[in-house]
Amino acid sequence: MTTTTLNTTSWVSYPFTVNGINFVSKVNPKSSIGFQVNLIPVEIFNSMNSEAVLDIIGNPSLLSADKLKSELIRVNHSASEAIIELAGE
């Protein structure tokens, strides 16, 4: 899954796994969020991403692939500095 409104090719990717499902958080390094992410250890940022997925989407391993993709589209709607995608999409 990719976003159609953002060009994320130059964004920094942070892979993480939640309950066996692989995700990637992509962050615009030139944004205020990108600056803040650079100040914390990657392990903490990955933990924050994992908690966000569980809080916003729920347990991703209980969702069908189509439902998970639609939830990520919903979560990423109007994003401008960071997004979460399924890894390999």
N, C-alpha and C positions, 0 to 999 in steps of 0.2 A: 504494500500500500504506500503510495506517495501522495503528497498534497499537490493539488493542481495549481494553487495560487502562489506557492513559495518556491523559490529556487534555493534548495538546501545543499547544493553540491559543494559549497565551500564551508559548510557548517561542520562543527566538531561532533563526532559521534561517540556516544557512551553506551556500550552494550551492557545489558543487565538481564537477569532472569527472575521471573516470578512464578513460583509453583510449576516449574518445568517449561514455561513458555518464554521464549527468547524475544526480547524487545531491544530497541535502540532509542536512546534519547538523543535528539539532534539539537544543537544549540548554536545560535549565531554568535561567533566569537567577538564580533564588533558591537554587540548589544550590551545593555546594562546587566542582563542575566548572564551573558557570557563572561563578563568581567567578574561577577560574583562567584560563578562556578569555578573560575581559576583560583579563587582564594581558599577553597575547601578541598580536602582530600577526595579523590575520585571515589573511594569506597563509601564515603558519607553521601556524596551526590547520588551514587547508585542506590543506596539505601533509601534516600528521599524519593527517588523515582519509583522504587518498588512499593513503598508505602502509598504513594500517590495512586498507582494502578489499583492497589487493593481498596483504597478509600473511594475512588471515583468509579471504578468499573466493577469491583468485586473480584472474586477468585477467577482469574482468566482461564484456568484449566477446566472450569465448569461450563464455559461458553463454547458454542460452535464457532468454527473459523469465521463464518459470515457475521455472526453476532459480534464477535470480538472486533472484526474490522469495522463494523458500523459504529461500535462504541468508541473506537479510536478516532474515527472521522468526527464524531460528536465532540470528543474531548479536544481535538485539535482545531475545531472550527474557530476562526478569527485569530488563530495564533500568528504571532509575528516575530518572536524571538526564540522560541523553543517548541519542539513537538516530540511526541512519542509515537513510534511506529513498531510494527512487528519486524523483527530482524529478518533480513533477506527479502523484504518486500520492496 
